[in-house]
Amino acid sequence: MGHTLFGALGLLLLNILLYCGHAQDALLHIEPNWSPLFTGEKVSFICDSREGNDTDWNYSFSRNDHFFTTNRTENRYESSSLTSGDSGEYQCVADHKIRAVTRESNKVSLSVSGVPHPVLTVSPSWTSPGDSVTLTCSVEPPSAGWRFFWYKAVPDMSLFYTHELLAGGTTGTEQDSYILHGQTHTAGYVCRARRGDPVFYTQYSDVKFVWSGGVNPAASLTVSPHRLQHFSIESLSLICEGNSTEWRVTMADEDGFVLPCYYWGEMTGSTCNTDTRASSGVYWCESVTQSSNAANITIHGEFIFI
C-alpha cells in the first residue's frame, strides 16, 4: 500500500513538473561554435526545447537578459554580420503553443573581436639558390575553421604591392604552413585566411621577404661606395641594372618596416641617391617582374676603426 502510494505521488509530481516546465531545460547552442568570432562573421542561434517537435513551440532569444526577438515559430535565429556590440551572454526561451509550459535555456557567452590581421613568418629569411623556404601564417587570437591562402607580393610602381596567388593556391590549405621549393631570388610573400559560410576573410598579412645575396642575371644591385659598412655622414648610391625599364630601390629596416627609396632618398632613373637619411637594413632593387640580389647594409652613427 505504502509503496503504491509513493509511486502514485511520484508519478503525479513528475507530471506536474513536466506540465509546469521545470523538469528539463531548453538547450541553446551557436553554430559555428568558434571562439572568438570576428566582426563581419555570421552565426545561427539554435534553441532546442528537448521535448516534442520543434513546431510545438514559440522561441525567444535574449542577449544580456534583454530580448532581441520574441515569439518566433522557428527555433533558429540567423544573425546579421556581427559587430563588437554583439558580444555578451545569450539565452533562449521556448514557450509551448498549447500547454502553459516554458523552457529556459542555458546561457552561452559570445565574444566578437575585430577582423584579424594574420602574421606571416618566413624561415629562413636569407637563402642560397635552390633552398626550400617555409611560410607560416598565424591568426591571433587562435581559433578553428581556417583555410590559408598564400600570395606572392608583386611590386606595383605606383603603390606598394599587389597580391598574386601562388600556383595551385585557389582552394587554400588546411595547414597553416606552406613550403616553397627551389627559392632562387629575393621575393615577398603574403597570407590571409578564410572560414565559414558565407565566407569570411581575414585581412592580408604584412609582406615578408625572403632575401638572396646570389647573383640574378636579370636584376642586380650595386652599392657605391662598394662596401656594406657605412657611416651616417656619407651619401650612398644604390644602382639597379637588369632587364626592366623601371626600377625602385626598397629597404627593410631593423624593425621590419619596408619603405621604397622616395621615403629616405631620391630615385633618379634606376639609381637611388641618399644623403644622411639612410639607416641600417636590407636593400634591394625591384621592378614589376624582377627582384635583385639583396645587400644587408649597416649604417654607423660615427666613425669606427676596423
C-alpha positions as CSV (number, residue, x, y, z in Angstrom):
1,M,0.0,0.0,0.0
2,G,2.8,2.4,1.0
3,H,4.9,1.7,-2.0
4,T,1.9,2.1,-4.3
5,L,1.0,5.5,-2.7
6,F,4.6,6.8,-3.0
7,G,4.7,5.6,-6.6
8,A,1.5,7.3,-7.5
9,L,2.6,10.5,-5.8
10,G,6.0,10.4,-7.6
11,L,4.2,10.0,-11.0
12,L,1.9,12.9,-10.1
13,L,4.9,15.1,-9.2
14,L,6.7,14.2,-12.4
15,N,3.6,15.1,-14.4
16,I,3.3,18.4,-12.6
17,L,6.9,19.2,-13.2
18,L,6.6,18.4,-16.9
19,Y,3.4,20.5,-17.2
20,C,4.9,23.5,-15.4
21,G,8.1,23.3,-17.5
22,H,10.7,22.6,-14.8
23,A,11.6,19.0,-15.5
24,Q,14.2,19.8,-18.1
25,D,15.7,23.0,-19.6
26,A,15.9,24.0,-23.2
27,L,19.4,23.9,-24.8
28,L,20.9,26.9,-26.7
29,H,23.8,26.3,-29.0
30,I,25.5,28.6,-31.5
31,E,26.8,27.5,-34.9
32,P,29.6,27.7,-35.8
33,N,30.8,27.3,-32.2
34,W,34.2,29.1,-32.8
35,S,35.7,31.3,-30.2
36,P,36.4,34.1,-30.6
37,L,34.2,35.2,-33.6
38,F,35.2,38.2,-35.6
39,T,33.5,41.4,-36.9
40,G,31.6,40.6,-40.1
41,E,31.1,36.9,-39.4
42,K,27.5,35.4,-39.1
43,V,26.2,32.8,-36.7
44,S,23.0,30.8,-36.0
45,F,21.4,30.6,-32.6
46,I,19.5,27.3,-32.2
47,C,17.1,26.7,-29.4
48,D,16.2,23.0,-28.6
49,S,13.1,22.6,-26.4
50,R,14.2,19.0,-25.8
51,E,10.6,17.9,-25.8
52,G,8.2,17.1,-28.7
53,N,8.5,18.6,-32.1
54,D,10.2,21.9,-32.8
55,T,7.0,23.2,-34.3
56,D,5.1,22.8,-31.0
57,W,6.9,25.8,-29.5
58,N,7.5,29.5,-29.9
59,Y,11.0,30.8,-29.4
60,S,12.5,34.0,-28.0
61,F,16.2,34.9,-27.8
62,S,17.9,37.4,-25.5
63,R,21.3,39.0,-25.0
64,N,22.4,40.0,-21.5
65,D,18.8,39.4,-20.3
66,H,17.2,41.7,-23.0
67,F,15.1,40.0,-25.7
68,F,16.0,41.0,-29.2
69,T,13.4,38.7,-30.9
70,T,10.3,37.0,-29.5
71,N,7.6,34.5,-30.3
72,R,9.4,33.1,-33.3
73,T,7.9,29.9,-34.8
74,E,11.3,28.7,-35.9
75,N,13.9,27.6,-33.4
76,R,16.8,29.0,-35.4
77,Y,17.8,32.7,-35.5
78,E,20.3,33.8,-38.1
79,S,22.4,36.8,-37.1
80,S,23.3,39.6,-39.4
81,S,27.1,40.5,-39.7
82,L,28.4,40.5,-36.1
83,T,29.9,43.6,-34.5
84,S,31.8,44.1,-31.2
85,G,28.5,45.2,-29.7
86,D,27.1,41.7,-30.2
87,S,29.4,40.3,-27.5
88,G,27.6,39.1,-24.5
89,E,25.6,36.2,-22.8
90,Y,22.8,34.7,-24.9
91,Q,19.8,32.7,-23.8
92,C,16.6,31.3,-25.4
93,V,13.1,30.6,-24.1
94,A,10.7,28.1,-25.6
95,D,7.0,28.5,-24.9
96,H,4.6,25.7,-25.7
97,K,1.9,26.8,-28.1
98,I,-0.9,24.9,-26.3
99,R,0.2,24.0,-22.8
100,A,1.4,26.5,-20.2
101,V,4.9,25.2,-20.4
102,T,8.1,27.4,-20.6
103,R,11.6,26.1,-21.1
104,E,14.6,28.4,-20.3
105,S,17.9,27.5,-21.8
106,N,21.5,27.6,-20.6
107,K,23.4,30.8,-21.2
108,V,26.1,30.9,-23.8
109,S,28.9,33.5,-24.0
110,L,29.7,35.1,-27.4
111,S,32.9,37.1,-27.9
112,V,33.3,39.2,-31.0
113,S,36.8,40.6,-31.9
114,G,37.9,42.9,-34.7
115,V,38.8,41.5,-38.1
116,P,42.1,39.6,-37.5
117,H,45.4,40.7,-39.1
118,P,47.4,37.5,-39.6
119,V,51.1,37.3,-39.0
120,L,53.3,35.7,-41.7
121,T,56.8,34.4,-40.8
122,V,59.4,33.0,-43.3
123,S,62.1,30.6,-42.5
124,P,64.9,31.0,-43.4
125,S,64.8,34.7,-44.4
126,W,68.1,34.5,-46.2
127,T,68.6,31.8,-48.8
128,S,71.0,30.3,-51.2
129,P,69.8,29.3,-54.7
130,G,67.7,26.2,-54.5
131,D,66.8,26.3,-50.8
132,S,63.4,25.5,-49.5
133,V,61.5,28.1,-47.5
134,T,58.6,27.6,-45.1
135,L,55.9,30.2,-44.8
136,T,53.8,30.1,-41.7
137,C,50.5,32.1,-41.2
138,S,49.2,32.7,-37.7
139,V,45.7,34.1,-36.9
140,E,45.5,35.7,-33.4
141,P,43.8,35.0,-31.2
142,P,43.8,31.4,-32.2
143,S,40.5,29.8,-33.3
144,A,39.3,27.0,-35.5
145,G,38.0,26.5,-39.0
146,W,40.5,28.4,-41.1
147,R,41.9,27.7,-44.6
148,F,45.0,29.6,-45.5
149,F,45.9,31.3,-48.8
150,W,49.3,32.2,-50.0
151,Y,50.4,35.0,-52.3
152,K,53.4,36.4,-53.9
153,A,53.8,40.2,-53.4
154,V,54.1,41.8,-56.8
155,P,55.8,45.2,-56.8
156,D,53.5,48.0,-58.1
157,M,55.4,51.1,-59.1
158,S,52.6,53.4,-58.2
159,L,51.6,51.7,-54.9
160,F,53.5,49.2,-52.7
161,Y,52.5,45.6,-53.7
162,T,49.6,43.7,-55.3
163,H,48.9,40.1,-54.4
164,E,49.2,37.1,-56.8
165,L,48.0,33.7,-55.6
166,L,50.8,31.1,-55.7
167,A,50.4,28.3,-58.2
168,G,47.7,25.8,-57.2
169,G,46.5,28.0,-54.3
170,T,42.9,28.7,-55.3
171,T,41.5,26.4,-52.7
172,G,43.9,27.2,-49.9
173,T,45.4,24.8,-47.4
174,E,44.1,23.4,-44.1
175,Q,47.7,23.6,-42.8
176,D,49.0,27.0,-41.6
177,S,52.3,26.5,-43.4
178,Y,53.4,26.3,-47.0
179,I,56.8,25.2,-48.4
180,L,58.4,26.9,-51.3
181,H,60.8,24.6,-53.1
182,G,63.8,25.9,-55.0
183,Q,63.8,29.5,-53.9
184,T,66.2,31.4,-56.2
185,H,65.7,35.1,-55.9
186,T,64.6,37.8,-53.5
187,A,60.8,37.8,-53.2
188,G,58.0,38.9,-50.9
189,Y,55.0,36.9,-49.7
190,V,51.7,37.5,-48.1
191,C,49.0,35.3,-46.5
192,R,45.4,35.5,-45.4
193,A,42.8,33.0,-44.1
194,R,39.1,32.4,-44.6
195,R,36.3,30.3,-43.0
196,G,32.6,30.0,-42.7
197,D,29.5,30.1,-45.0
198,P,29.1,32.8,-46.1
199,V,32.9,33.1,-46.5
200,F,34.7,35.4,-44.1
201,Y,38.2,36.6,-44.9
202,T,40.9,38.0,-42.6
203,Q,43.0,40.9,-43.6
204,Y,46.1,40.3,-45.6
205,S,49.3,39.9,-43.6
206,D,52.2,42.3,-44.0
207,V,54.6,41.5,-46.7
208,K,57.5,39.3,-45.6
209,F,60.6,38.9,-47.7
210,V,62.9,36.0,-48.5
211,W,66.3,37.6,-49.4
212,S,69.0,36.2,-51.6
213,G,72.5,37.5,-51.9
214,G,73.1,35.4,-55.0
215,V,73.5,36.9,-58.5
216,N,70.4,37.3,-60.6
217,P,71.4,38.0,-64.3
218,A,68.0,39.7,-64.8
219,A,68.4,42.1,-61.9
220,S,71.3,43.3,-59.8
221,L,72.0,45.9,-57.1
222,T,75.3,47.7,-56.9
223,V,76.2,49.8,-53.8
224,S,78.5,52.7,-54.1
225,P,80.8,53.1,-52.2
226,H,81.2,49.3,-52.7
227,R,81.0,48.1,-49.1
228,L,78.4,47.0,-46.6
229,Q,79.6,49.2,-43.6
230,H,78.8,52.9,-44.0
231,F,78.6,56.0,-41.8
232,S,75.6,58.3,-41.3
233,I,77.5,61.3,-42.7
234,E,78.1,59.5,-46.0
235,S,75.9,59.6,-49.0
236,L,75.1,56.3,-50.9
237,S,74.2,55.4,-54.4
238,L,72.2,52.3,-54.9
239,I,72.2,51.3,-58.6
240,C,69.8,48.9,-60.3
241,E,70.6,47.1,-63.5
242,G,68.8,44.4,-65.5
243,N,66.0,43.5,-67.9
244,S,63.4,46.1,-66.7
245,T,62.9,49.7,-67.8
246,E,61.5,50.9,-64.4
247,W,63.1,50.2,-61.1
248,R,62.8,51.2,-57.5
249,V,65.2,50.6,-54.6
250,T,63.4,49.2,-51.5
251,M,64.7,48.7,-47.9
252,A,63.5,46.8,-44.9
253,D,64.8,48.4,-41.7
254,E,65.8,46.5,-38.5
255,D,62.2,46.6,-37.2
256,G,60.8,45.1,-40.5
257,F,59.3,48.2,-41.9
258,V,59.5,48.2,-45.7
259,L,60.0,51.5,-47.5
260,P,60.8,52.5,-51.1
261,C,63.6,54.9,-51.9
262,Y,61.5,58.1,-52.0
263,Y,61.0,57.9,-48.2
264,W,64.7,58.1,-47.5
265,G,66.4,59.1,-50.7
266,E,65.8,60.3,-54.2
267,M,65.2,57.9,-57.1
268,T,66.6,59.2,-60.4
269,G,66.1,56.7,-63.2
270,S,67.5,53.4,-61.9
271,T,69.6,54.9,-59.1
272,C,68.6,55.8,-55.6
273,N,70.8,58.5,-54.0
274,T,70.8,59.1,-50.3
275,D,72.1,61.9,-48.1
276,T,72.2,61.2,-44.3
277,R,68.7,59.6,-44.1
278,A,69.8,56.0,-44.8
279,S,69.6,53.6,-41.9
280,S,70.7,50.0,-41.3
281,G,68.7,47.4,-43.1
282,V,68.4,45.2,-46.1
283,Y,68.3,46.9,-49.5
284,W,67.4,45.5,-53.0
285,C,66.1,46.5,-56.4
286,E,62.7,45.5,-57.7
287,S,60.5,46.0,-60.8
288,V,57.2,44.6,-61.7
289,T,58.8,41.4,-63.0
290,Q,62.2,41.2,-61.3
291,S,64.0,41.4,-57.9
292,S,67.7,41.8,-57.4
293,N,70.2,40.4,-55.0
294,A,69.9,41.9,-51.5
295,A,72.5,43.8,-49.5
296,N,72.5,43.9,-45.7
297,I,73.9,47.4,-45.0
298,T,75.0,48.7,-41.6
299,I,74.9,52.4,-41.0
300,H,77.2,53.6,-38.1
301,G,76.5,56.9,-36.3
302,E,80.1,57.8,-36.1
303,F,83.5,56.7,-37.4
304,I,84.8,53.3,-36.3
305,F,88.2,51.9,-36.8
306,I,88.4,48.4,-38.4
